[in-house]
Amino acid sequence: MLAVQHYNSSALDVNEGFNNQTQQVPGVAPVCCRENLNITTNPTVAGLSMTLGIVSNIVALIILAKAYARLRKRSKATFLLFASSLVATDLAGHVIPGALVLHLYMSGTVGGFCYPPDATCHFLGGSMVFFGLCPLFLGCVMAVERCMGVTRPLLHARVICMAHTKMVLVLIWLLALFVALLPFFHLGTYTYQFPCTWCFINVLDKTSITDVIFVLLFSGLGLAALAVALVCNTISGVTLVNARLRRKKCQRRSAKSHDIEMVAQLLGIMVTSCICWSPLLIFGLMSVIRSYSWGMMGDDLKNYRTLMVMGVRMASWNQILDPWVYILLRRAVLRKIYRITTGRSNLRGSTFRRWEISSFQNSMKSASNRN
């Protein structure tokens, strides 16, 4: 999704009586919701953000596709399929909602009017929920898969296969789609959000119990996915550290290089998701509970609007940063950084050299076992 436009602090002094939920009758005139805004109609910043996200995801997708074609018969293939699906989902989530937000950015700012929720708003709101949950679910499943691969390799080899991986991917997309479509079955609503350039779940204007349930479901699933990923990645990291310590004592190679690489990438994805998505998930809960419990928010409304705008702008950066986590946290890149920082051109005896030898031996052993 595309980051919403910049706004001036004076933009928060808006008509407090604006309510999208009471203006759903066709033909109703647009309502002025940002009278004192100091907003430019130049979409340059938004366009650059969208371009950066598209280029980043395409580059990462090409790298992942080449790696998957090369390693599709090895144990890393499952992780690469999940990672490719994550990047592809991020790319679609950047292009589809981003194009709609860019359209609203250019057309909605003229005159400073907000319209009642229409088909565009409902589609944009559903897209933001769908493309918001999918990366969180995928990051969670990737962390669970790697945790099983590191701690229970025999069980992982027996249970995890490409058919099961593809089935899990379909279930993830279906679950996210089911949640996104709930407002069409009258559980929650989508409305234009301040400053009227994006649509999301109604959390501020005369919220109902269905809005509260919908936000609780959306934020609860997102935060639960982040929590599970945190636990699984922590277990994987501790297991690999213990294996490395045992290797030093026993002079054995027990920590696989590709396991270390994949867990490092998962940690990067998890940290990025936590930083980018936690604010929107938490601010949404805070806003809907405050609105439903106390009704009219009065002077607090502008503060909660500020939090929601801040949250969605941070969430939009998740789809830009996710591909760079994989691009930068690869052994090839880390090896070059190691050479530059240490000034060593020969990797003999270094950790990266041991990683390469271990990875080759494990790959050959895996191939021979399958044959």
Secondary structure, DSSP 4 states (H G I P E B T S, - for coil): -PPPPP--GGGG---TT--GGG--STTPPPEE--TT-------HHHHHHHHHHHHHHHHHHHHHHHHHHHHTTSTTHHHHHHHHHHHHHHHHHHHHHHHHHHHHHHHHTTTTEEPPP-HHHHHHHHHHHHHHHHHHHHHHHHHHHHHHHHH-HHHHHHH--HHHHHHHHHHHHHHHHHHHTGGGGTSS-EEEETTTTEEEE--SSS--HHHHHHHHHHHHHHHHHHHHHHHHHHHHHHHHHHHHHHHHHHT---S-HHHHHHHHHHHHHHHHHHHHHHHHHHHHHHHHHHHHHHS--TTHHHHHHHHHHHHHHHHHTHHHHHHHHHHHSSHHHHHHHHHHHH--S--TTSHHHHHHHHHHHHHHHHHHHH-
